[in-house]
C-alpha cells in the first residue's frame, strides 16, 4: 500500500464485541489511526492505542491537522454527514484531496455526496470480520503517524481552566477516574454534551447514548431507559439546564420503574450553544437565550429522587459519591458560570465575532 498517512473514520448504530475486537486488533496490527464519526465514540474503545478522537464540531487540533495531512481516508460506515463534516467544511464535497475509500451498507449512498476512488457496498460488521487476518506489512511505516495522533488525543483530555467556582474540566477528570469502564453515559444536545463527548473515554459497545441528530431532550429519557434495561451498570446523563427542561419529567418514569441514573444538570442559566452563536454573529444583539430556572435539586426531591446542588469544584466528588450511594435516581445541579460556554472556547464575553 502506497499511503503514508492513512486515517479511518468509523460509524454505525452499534455492533457486537466480536467484530469490534477484530477491527481494533486489525488497526493495532497495522498501526492505523481511527477516529469516530460524530457522537459515535463508543464504537471503539477510547483507551485503544489507535483511537485519535471524534470527527465532529470543534475537532481537537491534532485531529484537524491529521485530516489535512492524511493521504488516504477510509470511511467505514460513515456517511460523512453535516455533523461529521462540520457542515461540509472539514470535508468539502464532491471530491476530496486525499485518496478516498468509502465503505457503506447502502449502495445508493455511495457516490451521492462524495466521489470516492473506491466504493465498497458492505456492512461494518461484515467488513470488520473480513479484516480478521489481513496484514498490510506497514506497521513500522505508519507507527510514528499513529502515535502522533494518539498523543494529540491524550493531550486534549485536559481542558483549559474554566471561569467560575465550578470547573467542568476538573469535574470530567474526576468522573473519568471513578466511573467503571462499563458505565453508560448519555447526553442531550448543546455545548454541555461536549464535556463527555470530547474528554470522557468510552470503553466500547453500549457505553455512549447520544443524540446523533443533535435533538435536545434526549439524554434524560435515554438514561432512564438505560438504567431500566441495565440495572447492574452505572448510568450518568449530561444535560444542560435548557436541555433538561425538555424532558425532565421522565424522572417520574425512573422512580416508577426503579431506575437509578445520575443526571448532571449543567446549569449556566443559558441556552448556551445558541447564545454562543448570537455572541459571535450578532454581538450586542442577543435575544431569548437567558433562562430562569427552578431549583433542580428540589425538583428531584419532589419526585422522590436524590437531589443536591454543587457550586464549587471541591464539593463535586463528595456529591457524586453520595448520589451513587443513594440507591435512587439522582439529580446533581452543577451551577457553572455563564462565562463557561464550552470546553474549548474562551469565556463568553471574550468570544470574537465571526
Secondary structure, DSSP 8 states (H G I E B T S, - for coil): ---SSEEEEE--S---HHHHHHHHHHHHHHT-EEEE-TT-GGGS-TTSTTEEEE-STT--HHHHHHHHH-SEEEEES----HHHHTTTTSS-SSB-SSEEEEEES-GGGTTTSSB-SEEEE--HHHHHHHTTT---S-HHHHHHHHHHHHHHHHHHTS----SSSS-HHHHHHHHHHHS-TT-EEEE-SSTHHHHHHHHS---STTSEEE-TT--TTHHHHHHHHHHHH-TTS-EEEEEEHHHHHHHGGGHHHHHHHT---EEEEEE-SB-HHHHHHHHHHSTT---S-B-----HHHHHHHTT-EEEEE-SGGGHHHHHHHHHHTSS-EEEEEE--TT---TTS--GGG----
